[in-house]
Amino acid sequence: KDLDIWVQFVELMIKRKSLRFCAKKLKISVTTAFYWRHKILNGLKADSIPNKLEGDVHINKTIIVENFKGCRNITTTKRNNIWVIAAKNKEDSMLVTPAFEHCWMRPIFYKNIYSKIQKGSYIIPYKDRYITAVAKEHNKKLRKQIIQRKEDDRVKFIIMNIMKWFSPFKGIATKYLEEYLSFFILFNLDRVIDYVDIIHYLSFGNRFIRTKE
């Protein structure tokens, strides 16, 4: 397709327009719009997870019920609980990722989330007993703790923020949850990111758009 259509599609995606709206507006099929959206999400996911978290690290968790949207031949009515961990630090880095299913899994948390927290960082938990326990154990090793820490509403109210942001998509299949959460992160950083930034990132970052223009 013409590059101009791609640019327009990314702009509409930033505005969280539906696939049918995008297809009608750009005169492409809904199937094409679907694949384009997921190519973009997959490209953005590559660098969405920060290598480290330092300073004051805000951590919270929420639970999202498994969603089989778009899946065929579903043989079960059971929906598992997906534990989503959100963490943000002062360097405008944010991590929001499906961590585990069913229940709290400390080894996985330590491997995938806690391992990114730098020595000397201070963990600020939000009313979750598991994360609070980790924070208490971590913070007691620090010399200075008598500082009034400012809360971060992006992490504190993570469940409301995710649900509000996801609402235009009319439900998201769990198999695509990680990709959509990567997209969600862009709207919760301090810096403002627009469709031009994303086009630049996807093209010059050699994610999937190959063009000499």
Secondary structure, 3 states (H helix, E strand, C coil): CCHHHHHHHHHHHHCCCCHHHHHHHHCCCHHHHHHHHHHHHHHHHCCCCCCCECCEEEEEEEEEECCCCCCCCCCCCCCCEEEEEEEECCCCCEEEEEEEECCCCHHHHHHHCHHHECCCCEEEECCCHHHHHHHHHHHCCCCCCCCCCCCCHHHHCHHHHHHHHHHHHCCCCHHHHHHHHHHHHHCCCCCCCCHHHHHHHHHHCCCCCCCCC
